[in-house]
Amino acid sequence: MKNQFKTIAASLLFISLMSILSPVQAQRAPGIRYSAGVEGGLPISNLSDNYTWSLGGSIQADIPLLKQDLYLTFNAGFYNLFTDSKTSGVVEDIQLIPVKAGLKYFPVVNFYIQGEAGVSFLLNDSPIADKSASFTWAPQVGYLIPVGAKSYIDAGFRYEGNSKFYEAGKSNGFLGLRVAYAFPIEK
């Protein structure tokens, strides 16, 4: 029940932000871009002691703020961090729903630098976790590969960090790759 509430709360937050900001931004500049993609990652630092890789997916909206150079982003997804085979049974997989907002800047055509921050909700209750949510930040670089008139493959590489889920713990981080199909929704 607690996990369902977190999932519903994160989804409602994302949908609310999109419904409030999309019409306002659509009047200022054309070209709201949506994307849906697959994400994979490799845990680093302390997280790599018990976890080997992550897999998930996300949806994102890019709302233009300054011509085609600067975008406001909203992103929500799901990640599963898989335990190492030697710790399997002792340590559980970590399942997260990150909800982030940020900025995406294009210094040159199709190449971008992106920074996001938000919250990650821990879905599975862990006996060592004191908190069910943590602060999340994610700097990223990427490239839009044109595949149609206004459609792209959005390939981005990032570091994603989470503050600790338990008081005696340390921050968690992983290197991630997001490959998504990006498209506008025309009215």
Beta strands, then each sheet from edge to edge (+ up, - down):
strand 1: 33-44
strand 2: 51-66
strand 3: 70-83
strand 4: 94-108
strand 5: 111-122
strand 6: 133-146
strand 7: 152-162
strand 8: 172-184
sheet 1: 1+ 2- 3+ 4- 5+ 6- 7+ 8- 1+
end
